[in-house]
Amino acid sequence: MADDTPGPSVAAAEPGPVPVPGEGQSRRTVLVAIGALLLGMLLAALDQTIVSTALPTIVSDLGGLEHLSWVVTAYMLASTAATPLWGKLGDQYGRKKLFQTAIVIFLVGSALCGLARNMGELIGFRALQGLGGGGLMSLSMAIVGDLVPPRDRGRYQGLFGAVFGGASVLGPLLGGLFVDNLSWRWVFYINLPIGVVALGVIAAVLHIPVRRTPHRIDYLGTFLIAAVATCLVLMTSLGGVSYPWASWRIVGLGVVGVALLVPFVLAERRAAEPVLPLKLFRVHTFTLCSVIGFVIGFAMFGSMVYLPTFLQVVQGVTPTLSGVHMLPMVAGMLIASTVSGQLVSRTGRYKIFPIAGTLVTAIGLLLLHRLDPASSAAEMSGYFFVFGLGLGLVMQVLVIVVQNAVGYEDLGVATSGATFFRSIGASFGVSVFGTIFSNRLGPRVADALAGVHLPPGVTPERLTSDPRAVAALPAAARSAVLDAYSTSITDVFLYAVPPVLLAFLLAFLLREEPLRGSVTAPDTSEVVSSNPVQRSSREEVARALSVLGSREGRRRIYEEITARAGLDLHPAASWMLLRMNRYGSAEPALLAERVDIPVRVVTDAAAQLEARGLAVREGLPLVLTDPGREVAARLFRAREESLAELLGDWWTSDRPTDLKDLIRELSHELCGSDAEQPRNGPPPGDHEPPHH
């Protein structure tokens, strides 16, 4: 609730013009720039999903099925580590140049991935691609805040969520289509024309002010946490596959990974802006959500990598059809995440969703473990849907729970911290699943081929590194080897059940606290992405209040503040009053023409203001009287109070300046922007006042 500090005075309710993002740019220019940003987001989003259906063909072509997981893990680790740096560097040096740099790095990585001659090269180039991908994800949505005012950000950021959701559906299909009709290399080459278009449009039309926000970037902490994750992921992916678990290399990786935690903790204690503030772990809810998020990322991305392998190798479907078979899982995930997020936002109850989600995820994994070469398409679709449903029930809600549990000053880092652990969990999931699969496959293939006369050039080793070689086997041997593949892949899902059940038990320990009005469901891009979210506390609040504002509707806002101010005015009269208060006058007929609404609505509002003595005619224009200015001040104050109530205990007597500025900016938007003055022509977005 709003605190008891005095509201703004009349003078404060007549603030000077607030800089409006995108001011001075035409609506068309802003939309073209947004389109280019969406292309950048599409590149990064597709690359998280398009590769999965191409992986079986890639490893068959380049060899090294045992290192399949690293094609995905290298990208994930690099993008996860780079995302916080891109955000801070963009604040410090300007987002446009950094975004262009990220596109170039991503395109160079994509071109090199397409040219890769072996698995080692592909893995290295995927890491380079991931560095650029982290920048595309974090900077594209940050630049939206530079282009559009807060009231419109929810709508535009919703577009980014829609692009990400669409990429989750289209990615597996496109990957399969390219493999079937062109080459797996086109999975990477397709980025080049899209990226070049985005780069050209950004250079030509993106004009944003360079607001340099100095940061003391935590380079050491970022390096150390990336090193810890890399060592432990390498240990889990190479152990028992490339080297024995007891070898000095594997033991050494584990020791180094754990040892590096000590300097990381010391670095985070001393850092002015730590990449992962240790104080967050004193928040019971944050710690629990981080662990649950880690497990969900572990199960989700590990499964998404190996299900196409099962479909293509064991079921014998084409890469394109394997993408089609994955759609029920994606559909279940998107439906459940959207519905659960909306229910939490509207009811304020959230504890049931992590509990139900982790339980359904465990059931989905057990169902996936039941898959075999004889499983029908309907059976697989049902199992995939249940698994996706479980993931969707918990992923969206975890972000909401974390945001509700922390103070305003920690909102940004807590959100990025929670999603960071999901991203690290994804890397571990792909790695651990790959190790289990490889360790099981080799011995089972060898047993299946015992006593079998093999065709020339076909060996057990080749069969475990090149799935296409299975087709050269006699029918009986082929069936046995496919059973070995099937069992080895489905065992992976069984091993994921205990961690998910642990997350299920931990979900019971979450404390359900009253939900702040400003905590809303996050974007789809925040939920499905393997990259951590990177926003400041102010940006998180601006996004949430924008979503609430667009859901509330413009007419409803004016009705609410008019009632709160204790006034008996039509909503359109309040709308006109605030604009006159800012610009000094308004000509009703011309104003109606500029905002494209019926003249009668505006003239009725003007007549009411004149009848109440709140405005008088000076020729054609209307100007406010002293009572009119006092009423405008009450309306402005009412809007500030209504927004402050949504913030709950974030709006304290010692609230930070940036939060006060944000509320003032959002309140000021009701008074119109400079672009809405008659001399500037039709306003971008046609901010239509309410009809009474």
C-alpha positions, 0 to 999 in steps of 0.5 A: 500500500502507499505510505503516509508521506504527503502526496505531491503538491499542486506545483509538483502536479504540474511538472515540466516535460518528461523526456519520452522515449522515441520522442521526435521519431515517427511511428513508422520509424519506431515500428521499423526499428522494433521489427529489426529488434524482433529479427535479432531476437528471432535469430537468438530464439531460433538458435536455441531450438532449430539445432535440436532436430538437426543434431542426429544428422550433424553427429552422423556427418561429423562423427562423435555422438558422445559429444552431441551434448556439447553442441548445445552446452557450448552455446548455453554456457557462453550465452549465459555467461555473456548476458550480464556483461552485454546488459551492463556494457550497453548501459555504459557505452550505448546499446545501439553499437553493442547490439550491432556488435552482438549481431556481427559476432553471432553471424560470424559464429553462424558462418563458421558453424556452417563451415565446421569440418569436425565436432571440435570446430563446431563446438568452438564456433557454437561458443562464439555464436553463444557470445553473440546470442547473449547480446541479442537476447538482453539488448533487444528488449532493453532497446525497446525501453529506449524507443517507446514510453513505459505505457506501451512497453508491455505491448511491444515486449509481448511481441518479443514473447510471441516471437520466442514462443513462435520460435519454440514451435517453428525451430524444430520444424525448420531444423528438420526441413533444412536437413531433409531438403538442403543440408544441416549446415543451413541451420546456421547459414539461414541466420546470415540473410536475416542478420544482415537485414537486421544489421542494415535496418538497425544502422539506418533507422535506430536512433536512440539517445546514448544515456551512459549509466556508469557501472562497476562491472564485475568482470572477475565474478563473471569469469569465475562463475563461468569457469566454475560452471565450465569445469563442472559441466566438462567433468560430467560430460567427459567422465566415463566417456572420454576419460575414466571417472577416476582419471586425473583429468576428471578428478582435476576438473571437479577439484578446480571447479569446487575450488574456484567457488572460494575466490568467487565468493570472495569476489562477490563480497567485495564487488560493487555490483556483483553478478550474483549478490550473495545476500540473495541466498539469505532469502529463503524463497530465492534459494528454493526457487533457484534450486527448483529452477535449476532442476527444471532447466536440467530436465527441460533442455536435457530432454529436448536435446535427446528426444529428436535423437530417439525419434529419428534413430529409434522411430526412423522418422525424418528430421522434419517429422521429428519436429512435428512430433515435438510440437505437443511438448512445446504446446503443453509448455506454452499453454500451461505457462500462460495459464498459470502465470495469468491465474497467479497474477489474478488470484494472488495464489502461487504455491500450488503451481510449483508443487503440481508442476514438478509432480507432473514433470516427474510423471512426464519423465516416467512416461518418456521412460516407457517409450520404445521402438513400437510406441505409436505417434499418439502415445508419444504425443500424449507423453510429450504433452504431459511432460511439457504441461509439467514444465509450463506449470512451474517455469512461469510461476518461479519468476513471479515468486522470486519477484514477490519475495525481494525488496525493490533494490534487489528485484533486477538481480533476483530475477536474473539470478533465478533465471541464471540458475535455470540456465546453468541447470539447462547446461548441466542437464544436457551434459549429464543426459549425454554422459548417461546416454553415452555410458549406456549405449556403448556396452549395449551395442556391443552386447547386441552385436555379440556373435553377429557378422558385421558388414565391412566397415561397420564396427560397434564403435562406428555404430555408437558415433554414427547412427546412420550406420545402423541401416547397413546391419542385417534386420535382426542385428538392426532391431537389437541395436535400435533397442540398445539406442532406445533403452539408452535414451529412455534411461536418461529420463528415468535418471532425471526423476529423482532430482525432479522429485526433490524439487517437488518436495522443496516446493512444499517449503515455499512460503505463500505471501500476499502478491504485490499488485505490480508483480505480473506474469513474465514474458514468454521469452523470460520463461522458455529461453535458456538465457538469464533475464537481464533487467534492472529493478526499474526496468522490471517495474516499468514492464510490469506496470505497463502490462497492468496499464494495457490490461486495465485500458485507457478509459478505465484508468481515467475512470479510476483516477477521477473517482479516487480524486473525488470528482464527478467528471466524465473520463474524457473531461479528466483526459482533456483537463490533464492535457490542458494543464500541461500545454496551457490550452486545447482547441477541442475540434482540432484535438479531436481531429488529431486523436481521431475520435468523434468531435462530440466526445471532445466537445461534450467534455469541453462543455462540462469543463466550462460549465464547472468553471474549470476552463474558459474560452479564449477565442477557439482554445480552452484554458484552465482556470485556477480551480481547473489547475487544482483539479488537474493536480488532484487527478495527477496525484490520484494517478501517482497514488494508484500506481504506488498502491500496486508497488506495495511495500516497495513504495516506502518512505525511503523509496529510491529516486529511480522508482519515484521518477518512474511513477512520475513518468508514468503519471505524466503520460496521462498528460500527453507527450510532446508528440501529441501537441497539435503542431506536431501532427497525429500522435504516434500510437493515437492514444485515444481518450475514453468515450463517455 
